[in-house]
Amino acid sequence: MSDDQDERFMREALKEAGYAAAEDEVPVGAVVVCRGRIIGRGHNMTENLHDPTAHAEMIAITAATEAMGGKYLNDCTIYVTVEPCPMCAGALAWAQIGRVVYGAIDPKRGFSLYSPTLLHPKTETTAGVLARECGETVSDFFRKKRK
């Protein structure tokens, strides 16, 4: 996919992150794209659902597999504003996602810190798409929380 398309879909993930922030959730957003079309969207909902597994990626994976009518997403790309955690990377591996594109690196809980091989062996990754905007979204949220 082109850099322009990656940025376009990452901006959609950023919109999802904005919805999370508006709900006082950690602002992480994700969209799943298949053949140039968004088939799944999600943002963090752990507080509202009282569910520690309700990460943006998990919500988007569920929506996408429902849209596809099956559990595999090998022809799809997930765009997520922050590097997936190990739980989400494991779920993406089970879904056999074709590609993972993320914005900000998560130096404390990102999957690559623990095990860069958590994703399916055929999954491609691209890091750093709109990294500044993605990182600022999370930083701003926590800065406001500390005030």
Backbone bond lengths (Angstrom), bond angles and torsions (degrees), N, CA, C in turn:
res aa  C-N    CA-C-N  psi(-1)  N-CA   C-N-CA  omega(-1)  CA-C   N-CA-C  phi
1 M - - - 1.439 - - 1.523 109.18 -
2 S 1.298 117.12 152.07 1.460 120.42 -177.74 1.527 110.85 -78.31
3 D 1.330 114.58 161.37 1.467 119.98 177.08 1.524 110.63 -60.15
4 D 1.356 116.74 -38.12 1.469 120.61 179.11 1.519 111.05 -61.49
5 Q 1.328 117.03 -43.08 1.464 120.14 178.97 1.524 110.61 -67.16
6 D 1.318 116.73 -40.47 1.462 119.84 178.00 1.530 109.83 -59.73
7 E 1.316 117.20 -44.73 1.464 120.01 179.68 1.529 110.78 -66.17
8 R 1.315 117.00 -40.43 1.471 120.81 179.62 1.526 111.10 -59.09
9 F 1.317 116.50 -47.28 1.460 119.17 -178.46 1.533 111.87 -74.65
10 M 1.332 117.48 -30.04 1.463 118.86 175.50 1.525 109.76 -66.43
11 R 1.311 117.51 -33.59 1.477 119.77 176.33 1.530 110.30 -64.18
12 E 1.309 117.52 -33.72 1.471 120.81 174.86 1.526 110.26 -66.26
13 A 1.320 116.63 -39.54 1.470 120.43 176.40 1.531 109.79 -65.00
14 L 1.326 116.96 -38.07 1.467 120.48 176.69 1.531 111.34 -62.90
15 K 1.324 117.58 -35.85 1.470 120.22 175.16 1.523 109.85 -60.45
16 E 1.327 116.32 -43.50 1.466 120.56 177.85 1.524 110.19 -61.59
17 A 1.329 117.36 -40.41 1.464 120.83 177.58 1.523 110.29 -60.86
18 G 1.319 116.24 -36.71 1.464 120.65 177.10 1.515 112.00 -63.41
19 Y 1.333 117.03 -37.97 1.466 120.34 176.82 1.532 110.34 -63.97
20 A 1.331 115.49 -39.37 1.469 119.40 177.86 1.521 110.00 -62.10
21 A 1.324 117.22 -47.23 1.466 121.15 -179.35 1.526 110.68 -59.56
22 A 1.331 116.64 -40.68 1.467 121.19 179.66 1.526 111.81 -63.18
23 E 1.340 116.04 -24.51 1.469 121.95 178.92 1.532 111.19 -97.54
24 D 1.336 116.68 11.99 1.457 123.82 -178.66 1.528 112.64 60.96
25 E 1.315 114.83 34.12 1.471 122.38 174.27 1.524 107.84 -102.92
26 V 1.325 117.28 156.31 1.464 119.99 173.24 1.529 106.75 -57.80
27 P 1.333 117.71 124.64 1.462 120.86 -170.85 1.529 115.00 -77.52
28 V 1.313 114.27 81.67 1.462 121.27 173.06 1.516 106.60 -119.73
29 G 1.326 116.07 134.09 1.455 120.99 179.20 1.511 110.87 -130.13
30 A 1.344 114.81 156.42 1.465 120.38 -179.34 1.524 110.15 -147.72
31 V 1.319 115.13 147.51 1.466 121.30 170.06 1.521 108.06 -135.49
32 V 1.327 115.52 144.76 1.463 121.47 174.99 1.525 106.81 -108.24
33 V 1.333 114.72 130.20 1.456 121.71 -176.48 1.519 109.25 -118.98
34 C 1.323 115.71 133.98 1.459 121.58 175.91 1.524 108.18 -133.31
35 R 1.320 115.37 124.13 1.461 121.62 -179.82 1.537 112.37 51.90
36 G 1.335 115.01 43.24 1.454 120.96 175.32 1.518 116.02 79.07
37 R 1.344 116.75 8.30 1.463 120.96 -177.10 1.522 110.00 -126.56
38 I 1.326 116.42 137.49 1.468 120.23 177.56 1.525 108.38 -75.12
39 I 1.342 115.60 123.38 1.471 120.40 -179.79 1.529 112.44 -115.16
40 G 1.321 116.60 -5.60 1.459 120.64 178.19 1.510 110.44 -156.36
41 R 1.324 115.63 139.66 1.461 122.40 178.13 1.515 108.42 -131.55
42 G 1.319 115.52 151.46 1.454 118.96 175.52 1.507 111.38 -164.41
43 H 1.308 115.24 154.78 1.461 122.11 171.28 1.522 107.25 -142.36
44 N 1.310 115.60 161.27 1.461 119.06 -177.88 1.521 110.51 -55.11
45 M 1.331 115.67 134.77 1.463 122.01 179.58 1.526 110.65 -138.16
46 T 1.322 116.92 24.39 1.471 120.31 -175.02 1.522 112.79 -63.59
47 E 1.321 117.48 -38.34 1.473 120.90 -179.43 1.526 110.69 -71.81
48 N 1.327 115.82 -49.49 1.469 119.76 -176.52 1.520 113.03 -65.67
49 L 1.326 117.06 -35.53 1.467 120.56 -179.19 1.529 112.48 -93.60
50 H 1.339 116.60 -5.30 1.475 121.22 -176.14 1.530 109.75 53.31
51 D 1.330 114.74 45.46 1.459 121.90 -173.54 1.525 109.20 -137.73
52 P 1.324 118.45 110.29 1.457 120.44 -178.31 1.533 113.95 -66.33
53 T 1.329 117.63 -12.00 1.468 120.04 178.58 1.529 112.31 -94.13
54 A 1.310 118.87 -0.07 1.470 121.66 -175.18 1.526 111.54 -83.79
55 H 1.321 115.12 54.16 1.462 121.19 176.48 1.531 109.09 -78.07
56 A 1.321 115.61 159.47 1.465 121.77 -178.84 1.527 111.83 -52.92
57 E 1.336 115.79 -44.23 1.464 119.68 -178.08 1.526 111.65 -63.44
58 M 1.320 116.17 -41.68 1.472 120.35 -178.15 1.529 110.53 -63.76
59 I 1.336 116.05 -42.06 1.464 120.92 179.05 1.535 109.38 -64.21
60 A 1.328 116.72 -44.36 1.467 121.30 -178.89 1.529 111.75 -67.44
61 I 1.332 117.58 -39.05 1.469 121.11 177.56 1.524 109.86 -61.41
62 T 1.327 117.03 -46.06 1.468 120.75 -179.62 1.525 110.89 -60.20
63 A 1.325 116.71 -44.91 1.467 120.30 178.84 1.528 111.22 -63.30
64 A 1.326 116.33 -41.68 1.471 120.44 -177.59 1.527 112.27 -68.91
65 T 1.333 117.29 -42.69 1.467 118.62 -179.96 1.531 110.41 -66.93
66 E 1.319 116.16 -33.69 1.467 120.00 174.67 1.531 109.91 -62.80
67 A 1.328 116.47 -45.52 1.472 121.09 179.60 1.528 111.60 -63.60
68 M 1.334 116.49 -36.10 1.466 121.26 -178.48 1.531 112.17 -81.32
69 G 1.322 116.44 -19.65 1.459 119.18 -178.22 1.520 113.15 75.07
70 G 1.314 116.73 24.95 1.464 121.01 179.24 1.510 109.89 -168.42
71 K 1.336 115.29 170.93 1.462 119.17 -173.49 1.524 114.81 -89.65
72 Y 1.313 118.78 -5.23 1.461 120.68 -177.20 1.520 111.56 -103.71
73 L 1.328 114.47 139.16 1.462 121.90 -178.62 1.527 110.64 -124.39
74 N 1.328 116.45 37.90 1.466 120.01 -173.67 1.528 113.96 -66.31
75 D 1.318 118.61 -20.15 1.468 120.92 176.55 1.518 111.75 -96.62
76 C 1.318 117.50 13.63 1.466 122.04 -172.93 1.527 112.40 -116.73
77 T 1.321 113.91 161.88 1.467 122.73 174.94 1.506 107.87 -124.56
78 I 1.328 116.86 135.59 1.460 120.66 171.32 1.518 108.08 -104.18
79 Y 1.316 114.74 133.53 1.460 122.42 174.56 1.521 106.00 -109.54
80 V 1.310 116.61 123.26 1.460 121.02 -178.29 1.527 108.76 -134.53
81 T 1.317 116.25 138.10 1.459 120.57 -172.03 1.520 113.84 -69.26
82 V 1.328 116.69 -26.55 1.470 121.28 179.25 1.531 108.08 -129.28
83 E 1.310 115.85 144.69 1.468 121.55 178.66 1.534 110.68 -48.27
84 P 1.331 117.28 130.01 1.468 119.80 -179.89 1.528 112.83 -60.57
85 C 1.321 114.26 147.55 1.467 120.93 174.99 1.534 108.12 -77.55
86 P 1.330 118.37 171.02 1.469 120.09 179.14 1.535 113.64 -58.45
87 M 1.331 118.19 -36.92 1.469 120.22 178.68 1.529 110.63 -61.80
88 C 1.326 115.89 -47.20 1.461 120.00 -178.61 1.528 111.39 -69.08
89 A 1.330 116.85 -37.60 1.466 120.18 177.20 1.527 109.79 -62.34
90 G 1.334 117.00 -40.05 1.461 120.39 176.60 1.520 111.64 -62.22
91 A 1.328 116.98 -43.19 1.469 120.64 178.41 1.526 110.49 -63.98
92 L 1.331 116.18 -39.74 1.472 119.71 178.00 1.529 110.73 -65.31
93 A 1.320 117.01 -34.49 1.470 120.72 176.06 1.523 110.35 -65.04
94 W 1.338 116.93 -45.61 1.469 119.91 179.69 1.525 111.16 -63.75
95 A 1.336 116.86 -31.87 1.467 120.71 177.28 1.531 111.57 -79.81
96 Q 1.324 116.41 -7.69 1.462 123.12 -178.14 1.531 111.93 53.37
97 I 1.329 115.45 43.19 1.469 120.83 179.74 1.520 109.56 -55.99
98 G 1.308 116.78 140.26 1.454 121.03 -177.99 1.510 114.11 -72.42
99 R 1.336 115.25 -36.06 1.462 119.10 -175.11 1.525 109.62 -152.68
100 V 1.327 115.29 142.81 1.462 122.58 175.07 1.521 107.13 -120.41
101 V 1.336 115.51 124.71 1.461 121.55 176.82 1.520 106.70 -120.53
102 Y 1.321 116.82 124.01 1.463 118.34 177.94 1.517 110.85 -130.64
103 G 1.328 113.42 158.42 1.460 120.57 -177.83 1.502 111.79 -88.42
104 A 1.331 116.54 -84.93 1.460 121.88 -176.06 1.526 111.38 -82.37
105 I 1.303 115.35 140.24 1.463 121.45 173.48 1.525 107.46 -76.15
106 D 1.324 116.89 142.39 1.460 121.16 175.56 1.532 107.96 -106.55
107 P 1.336 117.24 96.45 1.468 119.97 -175.17 1.527 114.40 -70.37
108 K 1.340 117.56 -12.35 1.466 119.98 -178.64 1.520 112.84 -101.17
109 R 1.343 117.79 -34.90 1.464 119.66 -173.83 1.522 114.27 -135.49
110 G 1.310 118.34 8.87 1.455 121.17 179.49 1.518 111.83 -67.52
111 F 1.332 116.17 148.15 1.468 120.41 -175.89 1.521 112.61 -60.53
112 S 1.332 117.81 -33.82 1.472 119.34 -175.81 1.526 111.77 -67.59
113 L 1.318 117.57 -23.80 1.459 121.75 176.76 1.529 110.36 -66.30
114 Y 1.313 116.22 -39.55 1.461 121.85 -175.61 1.530 112.52 -90.91
115 S 1.321 114.96 -48.58 1.454 118.58 -177.13 1.521 110.18 -159.84
116 P 1.317 116.29 96.92 1.469 119.00 -179.08 1.535 112.92 -65.19
117 T 1.329 117.12 -10.92 1.463 119.87 179.87 1.531 112.70 -95.98
118 L 1.324 117.97 12.63 1.464 120.61 179.25 1.531 112.61 -64.22
119 L 1.312 117.56 -33.65 1.458 120.59 -179.99 1.523 110.93 -70.85
120 H 1.323 116.20 161.30 1.467 121.87 176.48 1.534 108.54 -57.74
121 P 1.321 118.49 143.10 1.470 120.58 -176.89 1.534 114.10 -57.87
122 K 1.321 118.27 -27.45 1.462 120.62 -179.27 1.530 113.26 -89.44
123 T 1.331 117.30 -5.56 1.463 121.07 -178.35 1.516 110.72 -72.39
124 E 1.336 115.95 129.68 1.458 121.79 174.87 1.526 108.36 -91.31
125 T 1.324 116.83 148.92 1.460 119.93 176.69 1.522 110.65 -127.73
126 T 1.310 114.34 146.32 1.459 122.14 173.83 1.517 106.48 -134.88
127 A 1.309 116.85 123.90 1.464 121.60 -179.57 1.517 110.05 -111.19
128 G 1.338 115.31 154.61 1.459 120.48 170.77 1.514 116.48 89.90
129 V 1.322 118.80 10.96 1.468 120.15 178.20 1.528 108.37 -74.59
130 L 1.317 115.80 119.04 1.473 122.87 -175.68 1.539 110.75 53.05
131 A 1.315 115.80 38.91 1.469 121.77 -175.44 1.519 112.73 -56.21
132 R 1.321 117.75 -41.73 1.465 120.25 -178.17 1.523 110.89 -62.02
133 E 1.332 116.75 -50.23 1.472 120.44 -179.65 1.526 111.11 -62.38
134 C 1.314 116.11 -43.09 1.468 120.56 -179.36 1.522 111.07 -63.37
135 G 1.313 116.65 -45.03 1.460 121.30 -179.93 1.522 112.16 -66.33
136 E 1.332 116.58 -40.48 1.464 120.30 179.51 1.526 111.66 -64.34
137 T 1.319 117.24 -33.84 1.460 120.94 179.17 1.524 110.24 -58.44
138 V 1.317 116.42 -45.57 1.466 121.06 -179.85 1.531 110.44 -73.55
139 S 1.323 117.46 -44.77 1.470 121.12 -179.70 1.522 111.48 -59.04
140 D 1.328 116.52 -45.30 1.468 121.06 179.65 1.523 111.09 -61.16
141 F 1.315 116.53 -40.79 1.469 121.43 179.91 1.526 110.40 -59.52
142 F 1.334 116.77 -49.57 1.453 120.22 -177.77 1.536 112.01 -71.50
143 R 1.321 117.54 -31.87 1.450 121.12 176.75 1.539 109.70 -62.49
144 K 1.323 117.05 -42.85 1.470 121.19 178.03 1.515 111.21 -66.97
145 K 1.314 118.07 -34.42 1.475 122.35 179.18 1.528 110.86 -64.76
146 R 1.318 116.58 -35.05 1.467 121.00 -176.34 1.522 112.92 -78.61
147 K 1.319 118.22 -13.53 1.480 121.13 -178.26 1.505 111.26 -71.39
